[in-house]
Structures are given as C-alpha cells and as structure tokens.
Amino acid sequence: MIEFISALMEHSFLQMALLAAVLTAIPCGIVGSYVVTKRITYVAGGIAHCVLGGIGLAHYLNHVHGLSWMSPMLGALLAALLAALIIGLVTTRQNEREDTIIGALWAIGMAGGLFFMAMTPGYNASLVSYLFGNILLVTQQDIYLIIALDIAIAILILLFYRHLLAVSFDQEYAALRGLSVKRFTFILLFMVAITVVLLVSVVGIVLVIALLTLPPAIAARFSKNLGQMMAISTLVCLFCSAGGLAISYSPNLPVGATIVLLAGGLYLLSTLLRKK
C-alpha cells in the first residue's frame, strides 16, 4: 500500500486511474441501484456486450478512414445507446420476447466487434483490455467524457428521481398516476447504457455486470430506502475500485479482476453479517 501511495504521487497515469475510479463510482452506485431494484441485470448485460461492436467500429474508422475524432469510448457510447434504444422499442411497442432481442443484440455486438477488429490493419492488442478492463489506460480525453456522462446522469436523476423510482418499483401504479412509463423506461435504459460505458474502462465488458450489481446488492442489505441504497452503493463501489487499484499495483495483478473479486468478497461478507 505504501508503494502504491508513493507511486501515486509520482505517476500521472495512476492519478488518472484513481480519478476515473472516483468518477465512475457515482453512476455505478446510483444507476446500479435502479438495475438491482428493477431486476434488469440481463438488460445491462446485453447492452454491455454490444459495446464491443462500437469499440471495434471506432478503431476501424479511426485507423482505416482517418476519423481521429472517433475514439473507442465514443464508439462504445453510441453502440450502448443504440442497443438501449432497440431494447426499449421492442419491449414497449412490439410483442417480441425481451430475452430474445437481448440475446440477439448480445451476439451481434460481440460478433461485430470481432469483425471490425479483424478488418483493422495492424490489430491493436489494446482492444483486449476492453474485454477485461484496464483502468491504467484511461486518458485525459476519457476523463473529460466520463465527467460529461456523470453530469448527464446527475441531471436526469435530479429531474426524474421520483418518476424513475415509481417505474422501478411498480409500473402499473406509475401508469395509474399518469406517468409515461414508456418515456421513463427509455430514460432508465439510456442511463444504464451510459453507466455501462463508464464501467467498461474500469473492469471491462466481461465484468461490467458484477460491478454494476454487487455494490447495490450489498447496499440493499443495509438500506431502508432507495436514496440510502444509492449512497451506500456509491461508497462501496468507490472502495472496491480504489481498493482494487491499490491492491493490484505492487503484485501487478489484473486491476478489473481484483476490483470485482474485492466486491464479491464484500458481498459474501455482507451476506454472512446479515444472517447473524
């Protein structure tokens, strides 16, 4: 730990990584609480795996067609929002089974990502880090995008907290109160999409679901309402992200895996404490 603190004072990439951990903990705790409460973890999983398609396309456009403004994070964001839009349209307007469309998007996103990777000359090995995460590769441009997305989520929460609360717990009651369930379902899906993109830079596509659900699941055991759950979940996510970064530094362990294992350990501990 002392070695990590000393390195943190010297290396800017560690400072960027810690800042990213702090900034992603906020939407993780807030939106993750909605995901756990509404039980839409599978939706978040489908969106997460579509992200690889956007990342692969962004690299292809960047390296082959010279679109330097198309960063992997931007490609991931566009793919996630598109996936959220498709899931929302199908589940609210069509008779298609929700699990069917999510499974299709899951497969298409992963296959599309691999396709564009293969089409990109001089395969960029850093793409593998998006599968399992590498917070140490976060750039200043990524930090700016993370801040912008954090602000977007904060604005949506401030404007629609009660509406999203009603939709998450009881859609029929919300509809009877005159709320547009479809509209707020779309808003919630877009928030999930944004949060998934933020977490990809921390733990990767494969481990996103764990970090999005474990901290809220821990918080739910010690909360009396959604507001408390969000606050505790944010703190747990921050502890796991920063703690995993610190623990993995000296032995050179995979950061994303260390973060998730720490969250998993806390979840098991909270389960034991709650039973007593």
ROBA-66459 format. One record per residue (C-alpha): x, y, z. Coordinates in steps of 0.25 Angstrom, whole numbers, plus 5000, padded with zeros to 4 digits. Last residue first. Example, Ala and Ser with C-alpha at 12.3 -4.5 7.8 and 13.67 -1.06 7.14 Angstrom:
505549965029
504949825031
END
This chain:
489449475049
488949455034
489249605030
490749585035
490949465026
490249525014
491049655016
492349565016
491949495003
491649634996
492949695002
493749574995
493049594982
493349744982
494849704985
494849604974
494249704964
495349804967
496449704966
495849654953
495849794947
497249824952
497949704947
499049674957
500449744956
500849694970
501049844975
499849904967
498749804969
498449844984
498349994981
497449984968
496549884975
496449984987
496150104978
495050024971
494549944982
494450064992
493750154981
492750044978
492450024993
492350174995
491350184983
490550064988
490450135001
489850264995
488950194985
488350094995
488150215005
487350284994
486650154990
486050135004
486350055017
487750015014
488749915020
488449795011
488149874999
489549935000
490249804997
489349774985
489649914980
491149894981
490949754974
490149794963
490849894954
492249834958
491849694954
491149734941
492349804936
493249684937
493249634923
493249774917
494449834924
494649864939
494950014939
494850064925
493649974923
493050034935
492750174928
492150104916
491250024925
490850154932
490450224919
489550104915
488950084929
488550234928
487950214914
487150094919
486650184930
486250294921
485550194912
484750134923
484450274927
483750304914
483050174913
482450184927
481850324924
481350354938
479850374940
479750324954
479150194948
480350174940
481250184952
480450084959
480549994947
482050014946
482249974961
483649984967
484550034956
483550124950
483150194963
484650214966
484950264952
483850374953
484250414967
485750434963
485350504950
486050644949
487150614959
487450484954
487450524939
488350644943
489350544951
489350454939
489750564929
490750614939
491450474940
491450464925
492150594924
493150554935
493450424928
493650494915
494650584921
495350464928
495450394914
496150514908
497150514919
497450364917
497050234924
498050124921
498250094936
496750064937
497049934929
495749854927
495549704923
494849714910
495349864907
496749824910
496649724898
496549854889
497949894894
498549784885
498249874873
498249784860
499149844850
498149864839
496649874844
495749774838
496049674848
495649764859
494449804851
493949664851
494249634866
493449754870
492249714860
492249574866
492149634880
491049734877
490249634869
490349524880
489849614891
488849684881
488249554878
488149514893
487549644897
486549624886
486149484890
486049524905
485049634902
484149544895
483549614883
482149664884
482549804880
482449944885
483049954899
484049834899
484449854884
484650004885
485350004899
486349884894
486649964881
486850094888
487750034899
488549964888
488750094881
489150164894
490150054896
490750064882
490850214882
491550214896
492550104892
492850174879
493150304887
493950224897
494750164885
495050304880
494450354867
495150484866
496250424858
495450384847
496550344838
495850244829
496550114833
497150144846
496050234852
494850164845
495350024849
495650064863
494250124865
493650004859
494349914868
493950004880
492450004875
492349854873
493049834887
491949924893
490849824889
491349734900
491049834911
489649864905
489249714906
489849704921
489049834925
487749774920
488149644927
488249724940
486849774939
486349744953
485649874955
486349894969
487649834964
487749924952
487250044959
488250024970
489350014959
488950144953
489250214966
490450134971
491150114957
490750264954
491650314965
492750204965
493150244951
493650384955
494450324967
495050214959
495450304948
496150394957
496950274963
497350234948
497750384944
498550394957
499250254953
499550304939
500150434945
501250364952
501950424964
501050444976
500250314972
501550234972
501850274987
500350234990
500550104983
501850064990
501150105003
500050005000
END
